[in-house]
Amino acid sequence: MLKQNKLNSKILVAIFFLVLLVSVGCFARKINREAVIFNIDIASDATPAVLNRILEATNSPISEIKFEKGEYHFYPDKGLEQFCYISNHNDVVIKTAFPLFNMKDLVIDGQGSTFIFHGKMIPFLIDESQNISLKNLSIDWEVPFHSEGLVVANDLKNRTFDLKISDIYPYEIRNRQLYFIKESYEHNLGQAILYDPERKAIAYNTESYTPLTLYHDIPEYIKSPKIVSSYKYKLDPIAPSQRILGREFRLQVEEIEPGVVRVFNHGKKMPPIGEILVCKGEQHLNRLAPAIRLTDVYGFNATNVNIHHAGGMGVIAENSADLILDNVNVTPSHGRMVSTTADATHFVGCRGKVVLKNCTFNNQLDDATNVHGTYQEVVDLLDEKSIGVKMGHFQQQGFVIGKPNDTIGLVRLSESFFPYDELTIKSIKKLNSRYQIIMFNENLPETMKTGDLIENLCGYPEVLIENCNISRNRARGLLLSSPKKTIIKNNFFSTEMEALLIPVESGHWYESGNGSNITIENNTFQDCNHSGYDRGVIRFVTDDDNENIAFNNIKIIGNKFNHFDNLILEVANTNNLEFSNNTISISKTFPKLFNQNCAITVKSSKNIEFKNNMYKGEAPLIIETEKGMPELTFN
C-alpha cells in the first residue's frame, strides 16, 4: 500500500510539472507576441516599414499593430507582389503592404488614421488566417479609379454633348478616344452613369441617357464565326477575350477647349446639362483593387472603418466564416460622387455568420452587399466517384468550391431549384483557373449527367443586416441567396435599382443559393428604382422560366414603403410568404416612370398572405396574380 502511495505521489508530481511546463510554454508564447507601434515618421511611404515587420511575423509574432494617428501614404513600388484570383473581379497581379497570411489573433488599430493608397494595390490582403480585427482607420486613394465630368452642353440635332473635366481627372485624347490618366493606370469612358450633384446620388431616369453607346458591331463577315462555332468547348461570351471580337468604337471625342471635350455619336438621349457623368472604364476590365480581400479567413471583425474609395469592392470575402462589420462606412471623400467602383461588400461561399450592423453604404457603383455561393457546371463524369467541373463566369476563375467533407448538392434546374442528391468532397484538384476535378467519398448517382450544376450546401451563412443606411448607389441594395436564417431589420434604403433582390442567377453570374428563412422587418424604403428599371422594390426572381419553387419562408413585416412609382413587390417561385403590418405611400419625389397598373405582382407561388397592411398609393389595382393562381386579398 505504501509503495502504491509513493507511486501515486510520483505520478501526481509528474503531472504537476507537465502542466506547469505547458502553462509556462503557453505564457512564453503569449508574451513573445509583440505589440508593434508605427509613428508618423513613416507616413510619406509606409509600405516598406509595415511590410517588412509583417514579413518578420513568422519568427517574431505580432499581437497588435498600432499607428500613431495621422495620414499615411502607401505606394506599390516596394510592396509585396502577388497574383490573385478574386471573385467578381479581374484576376490581377497586385501589390500590398498588409499581406496577412496564416496570421492568428491579430489586431490592427489605426487609432483614427487615414491610409491613402496609390495605384494598383490591395490595402489588406488576408488569407488563411483566424481572428483578425481592423479598427479605427480610413482607407482612401490619392487618385481614384473612376473619373467625373460635368455636362455643360448638349446638341440634340447633331447628337453631341460636352463635358467639362476638372484638373483632378487628367485626360488624353488618342485616335479620337478619351483616356483618363491615373497612377500607372488609365481607363476610357467605358461604363458610365449619371449623378445628380444636388442629391449626390444616381440621377433620376439615368437609364434613358446611359450607359454610353461606346461600341457597335462591325459587319458580320469581318468576324470569325467559323472558328467560334467549331471550337470543341463552350466559350464564355462575356469574357474579355471573346467580348472584344467583332466590335469597334462608336463614340468619338474631340477637345473644344482645354478641359472641355465634345462626345459624338451617342445612341441614347443626350445627358442633361448640369448632371455629372461618372465613368470607370471598360466593363469586365475595371475591378482591379478591392480595399479588403479575405480568403479562408475564420473570424474577422472590422469596427469603425471607413472605406472612401477602392478600384473594385470595399470588402470581398471568399470561403470565410464569422465575419462582422460594425460601423463600416463606404462613403466618398473630397467631394467625389463615387466611393467604391463596385460593391460595398460581397460574400462568396462563406459560412458561419455574416453580420453588417450600424454601417453606411453610399455612392458605390454596385450593390451594398451580395451573399451567395457558386454554381459550377459538371462537364465530365470521370469515374464512379470523380467529376470535372468548369467555372461558369470568367470572374469565378480560380475559385475552389469547398473543402474535404463539405456537402455538395447536385442540381438540375430544369426540374428543381433544390438538389436531387448530395455527395461529400474527398479532394479537389485544380488543373487550371476554370477546370477542376472533384473526388467524392461516395459513388456518383446513376442519374447524374453532364450539364448538371453543383453547389456547396455548407457554403452559406446566417445573415444579419441591421441599422444600416444603403443609398445613393448604383444598382441594388442587397442580393441575398442564402437558405440559412437571414434577418434584415431597421435599415434605410434608397437605391437606383431594387432595394432587395432575392435571385437564383444560374445563367450569367452562376451565383447559387435559394433565399429562404428571410425576415425583412421595420425597414424604410424611399424612392428605390428611380433610375429607369420597371421592377419591384423587393423582388424574388429566377433566371429560369419555370414554375418550380425556389424561395421559402419569407416574412415582410412592419416596413414603410414611400415610393414615387406604383410597383412595390414582385413575387415569383415562392412558397410561404407573409406580408403584414406594412405601410405603402406615394412620395411624389419624382414623376412616375412607369405608372404600373398594380403595386404587387405574384406568379408561380403558393401560400402567400397579406394582412394588416395600409395602402396609401395610387395604383388602380393593388395585387395582380398570374392566370391559374387563386385570387389574393390585400388587407
Residue pairs with C-beta under 8 A, 6 or more apart in sequence:
29 61
32 61
33 61
33 62
33 63
33 105
34 60
34 61
34 62
34 63
35 62
35 63
35 64
35 65
35 66
36 53
36 62
36 64
36 65
36 66
37 65
37 66
37 67
37 68
38 46
38 49
38 50
38 65
38 66
38 67
38 68
38 72
39 68
40 68
40 70
40 72
42 48
42 49
42 50
42 72
43 70
43 71
43 72
43 73
44 73
45 73
45 74
45 75
45 77
45 78
46 72
46 73
46 74
46 97
46 115
47 74
47 75
47 76
47 77
47 78
47 79
47 97
48 78
50 65
50 74
50 97
50 98
51 78
51 79
51 80
51 96
51 97
51 98
51 99
53 62
53 65
54 62
54 65
54 97
54 98
54 99
54 100
55 80
55 99
57 103
62 103
62 106
63 105
63 106
63 107
64 106
64 107
64 108
64 109
65 106
65 107
65 108
65 109
66 109
66 110
66 111
67 109
67 110
67 111
67 113
67 137
68 111
68 113
69 110
69 111
69 112
69 113
70 113
70 114
71 113
71 114
71 116
72 113
72 114
72 115
72 116
73 116
73 117
73 118
73 142
74 97
74 115
74 116
74 117
74 118
74 121
74 123
75 118
75 119
76 95
76 118
76 119
76 120
76 121
76 184
79 95
79 96
79 97
79 121
80 95
80 96
80 97
80 99
81 93
81 94
81 95
82 93
82 94
82 95
82 96
82 99
82 125
83 91
83 92
83 93
83 94
84 91
84 92
84 93
84 94
84 122
84 125
84 293
85 91
85 397
85 398
85 399
85 433
86 92
86 287
86 290
86 293
86 312
86 316
86 318
87 316
87 318
87 346
87 348
87 374
87 395
87 396
87 399
88 287
88 313
88 316
88 342
88 343
88 346
88 348
88 370
88 395
88 509
89 287
89 288
89 290
89 312
89 313
89 316
89 342
89 395
90 284
90 285
90 286
90 287
90 288
90 395
91 395
91 397
91 398
91 433
92 120
92 288
92 289
94 120
94 121
94 122
94 125
94 288
94 289
95 119
95 120
95 121
95 122
96 121
96 122
96 123
96 124
96 125
97 121
97 123
98 108
98 123
98 124
98 125
98 126
99 125
99 127
100 106
100 124
100 125
100 126
100 127
100 129
100 132
101 125
101 126
101 127
101 128
101 129
102 127
102 128
102 129
103 126
103 129
103 130
103 132
104 129
104 130
104 131
105 130
105 131
106 129
106 131
106 132
106 133
107 133
107 135
108 124
108 132
108 133
108 134
108 135
108 137
109 135
109 136
109 137
110 134
110 135
110 136
110 137
110 138
111 136
111 137
112 136
112 137
113 136
113 137
113 138
114 137
114 138
114 139
114 140
115 123
115 137
115 138
115 139
115 140
116 140
116 141
116 142
117 123
117 139
117 140
117 141
117 142
117 289
118 141
118 142
118 143
118 183
119 143
119 182
119 183
119 184
119 185
120 184
120 185
120 288
120 289
120 311
121 289
122 289
122 290
122 291
122 292
122 293
123 139
123 291
123 292
123 310
124 134
124 291
124 292
124 293
125 293
126 132
126 292
126 293
126 294
126 295
126 297
126 300
127 294
127 295
127 296
127 297
128 295
128 296
128 297
129 296
129 297
129 298
130 297
130 298
130 299
131 298
131 299
131 300
132 297
132 299
132 300
132 301
133 300
133 301
133 302
133 303
134 292
134 301
134 302
134 303
134 305
135 301
135 302
135 303
135 304
135 305
136 303
136 304
136 305
137 304
137 305
137 306
138 305
138 306
138 307
138 308
139 291
139 292
139 305
139 306
139 307
139 308
139 309
139 310
140 308
140 309
140 333
141 308
141 309
141 310
141 311
142 183
143 182
143 183
144 182
144 309
144 311
144 336
144 338
145 182
145 185
145 187
145 280
145 281
145 286
145 288
145 289
145 309
145 310
145 311
145 312
145 341
146 187
146 278
146 279
146 280
146 336
146 338
146 341
146 365
147 165
147 169
147 171
147 180
147 187
147 278
147 279
147 280
148 165
148 166
148 169
148 195
148 276
148 277
148 278
148 279
148 336
148 337
148 338
149 163
149 164
149 165
149 166
149 169
149 261
149 276
149 277
149 279
150 163
150 164
150 165
150 197
150 274
150 275
150 276
150 277
151 161
151 162
151 163
151 194
151 271
151 272
151 273
151 274
151 275
151 276
151 277
152 162
152 163
152 164
152 260
152 273
153 161
153 162
153 273
154 160
154 161
154 162
154 270
154 271
154 272
154 273
155 161
155 270
156 270
159 264
159 265
159 266
159 270
160 262
160 263
160 264
160 266
160 270
161 262
161 263
161 266
161 270
161 271
162 256
162 260
162 261
162 262
162 263
163 260
163 261
163 263
163 277
164 259
164 260
165 171
165 259
165 260
165 261
166 259
167 259
169 180
170 180
170 181
171 178
171 179
171 180
171 181
171 261
172 178
172 179
172 181
172 186
173 179
173 253
173 254
173 255
173 261
176 249
176 252
176 253
176 254
177 188
177 249
177 251
177 252
177 253
178 188
178 189
178 253
178 261
178 263
179 186
179 187
179 188
180 186
180 187
180 188
180 279
180 281
185 288
185 311
186 281
187 279
187 280
187 281
187 282
187 286
188 214
188 279
188 281
188 282
189 212
189 214
189 251
189 253
189 263
189 279
189 281
190 214
190 279
190 280
190 281
190 282
190 283
190 285
190 286
191 211
191 279
191 280
191 281
191 282
191 283
191 286
191 365
192 210
192 211
192 212
192 277
192 278
192 279
192 280
193 202
193 203
193 206
193 210
193 211
193 277
193 278
193 279
193 365
193 474
194 202
194 203
194 206
194 209
194 210
194 271
194 272
194 275
194 276
194 277
194 278
195 201
195 202
195 203
195 275
195 276
195 277
195 278
195 337
196 202
196 203
196 204
196 275
196 276
197 274
197 275
197 276
197 337
199 472
200 337
200 363
200 472
201 363
201 471
201 472
201 494
201 496
202 472
202 473
202 474
202 496
202 530
202 531
203 209
203 272
203 275
203 531
204 530
204 531
204 590
205 530
205 531
205 532
205 590
205 593
206 496
206 531
206 532
207 531
207 532
207 533
208 268
208 269
208 532
209 268
209 269
209 270
209 271
209 272
210 268
210 271
210 277
212 251
212 263
212 266
212 268
212 279
213 250
213 251
213 265
213 266
213 267
213 268
214 249
214 250
214 251
215 247
215 248
215 249
215 250
216 247
216 248
216 250
217 246
217 247
218 246
218 247
218 248
220 246
222 246
223 245
223 246
224 245
228 235
228 242
228 245
234 390
235 242
236 242
236 392
236 393
236 394
237 243
238 284
238 393
238 394
238 508
239 284
239 394
240 284
240 285
240 394
243 284
250 265
250 267
251 263
251 264
251 265
251 266
252 263
252 264
252 265
253 261
253 262
253 263
253 264
254 261
254 262
254 264
255 261
255 262
256 262
271 277
276 337
278 337
278 338
278 365
280 286
280 338
280 341
280 365
284 394
284 395
286 311
286 341
287 311
287 312
287 313
287 341
287 342
287 395
288 311
288 312
289 310
289 311
289 312
290 310
290 311
290 312
290 313
290 314
290 315
290 316
290 340
290 342
291 307
291 309
291 310
291 312
291 313
291 314
291 315
291 340
292 302
292 307
292 314
292 315
292 316
293 316
293 317
294 300
294 315
294 316
294 317
294 318
294 320
294 323
295 317
295 318
295 319
295 320
296 318
296 319
296 320
297 317
297 320
297 321
297 323
298 320
298 321
298 322
298 352
299 321
299 322
300 317
300 320
300 322
300 323
300 324
301 324
301 325
301 326
302 315
302 324
302 325
302 326
302 328
303 326
303 327
303 328
304 326
304 327
305 325
305 327
305 328
305 329
306 328
306 329
306 330
306 331
307 314
307 315
307 328
307 329
307 330
307 339
307 340
307 344
308 330
308 331
308 332
308 333
308 339
309 332
309 333
309 336
309 338
309 339
309 340
309 341
310 339
310 340
310 341
310 342
311 341
312 340
312 341
312 342
313 340
313 342
313 343
313 344
313 345
313 346
313 366
314 328
314 330
314 339
314 340
314 343
314 344
314 345
314 361
314 364
315 325
315 328
315 344
315 345
315 346
316 343
316 345
316 346
316 348
317 323
317 345
317 346
317 347
317 348
317 350
317 354
318 348
318 349
318 350
318 399
319 348
319 349
319 350
319 400
319 402
319 403
319 459
320 347
320 350
320 351
321 350
321 351
321 352
321 353
321 461
322 352
322 353
323 347
323 350
323 352
323 353
323 354
323 355
323 461
324 353
324 355
324 357
325 345
325 355
325 356
325 357
325 359
326 355
326 357
326 358
326 359
327 357
327 358
327 359
328 345
328 356
328 359
329 359
329 360
329 361
330 339
330 340
330 344
330 345
330 359
330 360
330 361
330 362
330 363
330 364
331 339
331 360
331 362
331 363
332 338
332 339
332 362
332 363
336 363
337 363
338 363
338 364
338 365
339 362
339 363
339 364
340 364
340 365
340 366
341 364
341 365
341 366
342 364
342 365
342 366
343 364
343 366
343 367
343 368
343 369
343 370
344 361
344 364
344 366
344 367
344 368
344 369
344 473
345 356
345 361
345 368
345 369
345 370
346 367
346 369
346 370
347 354
347 369
347 370
347 371
347 372
347 461
348 372
348 373
348 374
348 399
349 373
349 374
349 399
349 401
349 402
349 456
349 459
350 371
350 459
350 460
350 461
351 458
351 459
351 460
351 461
352 461
352 462
353 461
353 462
353 463
353 464
354 371
354 461
354 462
354 463
354 464
355 463
355 464
355 465
355 466
356 369
356 464
356 465
356 466
356 468
357 464
357 465
357 466
357 467
357 468
358 466
358 467
358 468
359 467
359 468
359 469
360 468
360 469
361 368
361 369
361 468
361 469
361 470
361 471
361 473
362 469
362 470
362 471
362 472
362 473
363 472
363 473
364 473
364 474
365 473
365 474
365 475
366 473
366 474
366 475
367 473
367 475
367 476
367 477
367 478
367 479
368 468
368 470
368 473
368 476
368 477
368 478
368 495
369 465
369 478
369 479
370 478
370 479
370 481
370 511
371 460
371 461
371 463
371 478
371 479
371 480
371 481
371 482
371 486
371 513
372 479
372 481
372 482
372 505
372 511
372 512
372 513
373 401
373 455
373 456
373 459
373 460
373 481
373 511
373 512
373 513
374 391
374 392
374 396
374 399
374 401
374 455
374 456
374 510
374 511
374 512
375 392
375 411
375 453
375 454
375 455
375 506
375 510
375 511
375 512
376 389
376 390
376 391
376 392
376 396
376 401
376 436
376 453
376 454
376 455
376 510
377 389
377 390
377 392
377 451
377 452
377 453
377 510
378 387
378 388
378 389
378 448
378 449
378 450
378 451
378 452
378 453
378 454
379 388
379 389
379 390
379 435
379 450
380 387
380 388
380 450
381 387
381 444
381 448
381 449
381 450
382 388
382 437
384 443
384 444
385 426
385 439
385 440
385 441
385 442
385 443
385 444
386 437
386 438
386 439
386 440
386 444
387 437
387 438
387 440
387 444
387 448
387 454
388 435
388 436
388 437
388 438
389 401
389 435
389 436
389 437
389 438
389 454
390 434
390 435
391 397
391 398
391 399
391 433
391 434
391 435
391 510
392 509
392 510
393 508
393 509
393 510
394 434
396 510
397 433
397 434
398 430
398 433
400 428
400 430
400 436
401 408
401 428
401 436
401 438
401 454
401 455
401 456
401 459
402 408
402 425
402 428
402 456
402 458
402 459
403 425
403 428
404 425
404 426
404 427
405 424
405 425
405 441
406 424
406 425
406 456
406 457
406 458
406 459
407 422
407 423
407 424
407 456
407 457
407 458
408 422
408 423
408 424
408 425
408 438
408 440
408 454
408 455
408 456
408 457
409 418
409 419
409 421
409 422
409 454
409 455
409 456
409 457
410 419
410 420
410 421
410 422
410 423
410 445
410 448
410 452
410 453
410 454
411 417
411 418
411 419
411 420
411 452
411 453
411 454
411 455
411 512
412 420
412 452
412 453
413 453
413 504
413 506
413 544
413 546
414 544
414 546
415 548
416 548
417 504
417 514
417 542
417 544
417 548
417 549
417 550
417 573
418 514
419 455
419 457
420 445
420 447
421 445
421 447
421 448
422 457
423 440
423 441
423 442
423 444
424 440
424 441
424 442
425 438
425 439
425 440
425 441
426 439
426 440
426 441
427 438
427 439
428 436
428 437
428 438
428 439
429 436
429 437
429 438
429 439
430 436
431 437
438 454
453 506
453 510
453 512
455 512
455 513
456 512
460 481
460 482
460 483
460 484
460 513
461 482
461 484
462 482
462 484
462 485
462 486
463 480
463 482
463 484
463 485
463 486
463 487
463 488
464 486
464 487
465 478
465 487
465 488
465 489
465 491
466 487
466 488
466 489
466 490
466 491
467 490
467 491
468 491
468 492
469 491
469 492
470 477
470 478
470 491
470 492
470 493
470 494
470 495
470 499
471 492
471 493
471 494
471 495
471 526
472 494
473 495
473 496
474 496
474 497
474 531
475 495
475 496
475 497
476 495
476 497
476 498
476 499
476 500
476 501
477 493
477 495
477 498
477 499
477 500
477 528
478 488
478 499
478 500
478 501
479 501
479 502
479 503
479 511
480 486
480 488
480 500
480 501
480 502
480 515
480 518
481 502
481 503
481 504
481 505
481 511
481 512
481 513
481 514
481 515
482 513
482 515
482 516
483 513
483 514
483 515
483 516
483 517
483 552
484 516
484 517
485 517
486 515
486 517
486 518
486 519
487 518
487 519
487 521
488 500
488 518
488 519
488 520
488 521
488 523
489 519
489 520
489 521
489 522
489 523
490 521
490 522
490 523
491 523
491 524
492 523
492 524
492 526
493 499
493 500
493 523
493 524
493 525
493 526
493 528
493 537
494 525
494 526
494 527
494 528
495 528
495 529
496 528
496 529
496 530
496 531
497 528
497 529
497 531
497 533
497 535
498 528
498 529
498 533
498 535
498 536
498 537
498 538
498 539
499 525
499 528
499 537
499 538
500 520
500 537
500 538
500 539
501 539
501 541
502 515
502 518
502 538
502 539
502 540
502 541
502 551
502 554
503 511
503 515
503 539
503 540
503 541
503 542
503 543
504 512
504 513
504 514
504 541
504 542
504 543
504 544
504 550
504 573
505 511
505 543
506 512
506 542
506 543
506 544
507 543
507 544
508 543
514 550
514 551
514 552
515 540
515 550
515 551
515 554
516 551
516 552
516 553
516 554
517 552
517 553
518 551
518 553
518 554
518 555
519 555
519 557
520 538
520 554
520 555
520 556
520 557
520 559
521 555
521 556
521 557
521 558
521 559
522 557
522 558
522 559
523 559
523 560
524 559
524 560
524 562
525 537
525 538
525 559
525 560
525 561
525 562
525 563
526 562
526 563
526 587
526 589
527 562
527 563
527 564
527 587
527 589
527 590
528 537
528 563
529 535
529 536
529 537
529 565
529 567
529 593
530 564
530 589
530 590
530 593
532 593
534 567
534 593
534 594
534 596
535 567
535 570
536 567
536 568
536 569
536 570
536 600
536 601
537 561
537 563
537 567
537 568
537 569
538 556
538 568
538 569
538 570
539 569
539 570
540 550
540 551
540 554
540 570
540 571
540 572
540 573
540 574
541 570
541 572
541 573
542 550
542 572
542 573
546 573
546 604
547 573
547 604
548 573
548 604
549 573
549 574
549 575
549 604
549 605
549 606
550 573
550 574
551 573
551 574
551 575
551 577
552 574
552 575
552 576
553 575
553 576
554 574
554 576
554 577
554 578
555 577
555 578
555 580
556 569
556 577
556 578
556 579
556 580
556 582
557 578
557 579
557 580
557 581
557 582
558 580
558 581
558 582
559 582
559 583
560 582
560 583
560 585
561 568
561 582
561 583
561 584
561 585
562 585
562 586
562 587
563 584
563 585
563 586
563 587
563 617
564 586
564 587
564 588
564 589
564 590
564 591
564 592
564 593
565 592
565 593
565 594
565 595
565 596
566 592
566 594
566 595
566 596
566 597
566 598
566 599
566 617
566 618
566 619
567 594
567 596
567 598
567 599
567 600
567 601
567 619
568 584
568 599
568 600
568 617
569 579
569 599
569 600
569 601
570 600
570 601
571 577
571 600
571 601
571 602
571 603
571 605
571 608
572 602
572 603
572 604
572 605
573 604
573 605
574 604
574 605
574 606
574 608
575 605
575 606
575 607
576 606
576 607
577 605
577 607
577 608
577 609
578 609
578 611
579 600
579 608
579 609
579 610
579 611
579 613
580 609
580 610
580 611
580 612
580 613
581 611
581 612
581 613
582 613
582 614
583 613
583 614
583 616
584 599
584 613
584 614
584 615
584 616
584 617
585 616
585 617
586 616
586 617
586 618
596 619
597 619
597 620
597 621
597 624
598 619
598 620
598 621
598 622
598 623
598 624
599 615
599 617
599 619
599 621
599 622
599 623
600 610
600 622
600 623
600 624
600 634
601 623
601 624
601 625
601 626
602 608
602 623
602 624
602 625
602 626
602 629
602 632
603 625
603 626
603 629
604 626
605 629
608 632
610 623
610 632
610 633
610 634
610 635
611 635
612 635
613 634
613 635
615 622
615 634
622 634
623 632
623 633
623 634
625 631
625 632
